[in-house]
Amino acid sequence: DLFDAGSIAGFADRFARILDTVATNSAVRVGDIDVLSETERETVVSTWNDTAVDVPATTLAASFAAQVARTPQEVAVVFEGAEL
């Protein structure tokens, strides 16, 4: 089977939300229709998007320079078979 029962129920709920919105306001713009429920929106925006990571307070250039100082003999860049 391509979809499980829960996925199909979710599709049906979203489709019903679209139909209900259009039936209530036939002039609604497609982009203004809330397809996701509040719970789904919260999951997408806050739960799945919770990608906060602690990063050092430095720049890429400073990180690169520090790595060069630690490993001066290592390859830094590879492009089309050439190594620097």
SULRA-V145503 format. One record per backbone hydrogen bond with DSSP energy under -1.0 kcal/mol. CO is the residue of the C=O (numbers start at 1). NH is the residue of the N-H. Records with the same first field share a line. If there is no record, write none. Layout:
BEGIN
CO = NH / NH
END
This chain:
BEGIN
4 = 8
5 = 9
6 = 10
7 = 11
8 = 12
9 = 13
10 = 14
11 = 15
12 = 16
13 = 17
14 = 18
15 = 19
16 = 20
17 = 21
18 = 22
19 = 23
20 = 24
21 = 25
25 = 28
29 = 32
30 = 33
37 = 41
38 = 42
39 = 43
40 = 44
41 = 45
42 = 46 / 47
43 = 48
47 = 50
49 = 51
56 = 58
59 = 63
60 = 64
61 = 65
62 = 66
63 = 67
64 = 68
65 = 69
66 = 70
67 = 71
71 = 74
77 = 84
79 = 82
82 = 79
END
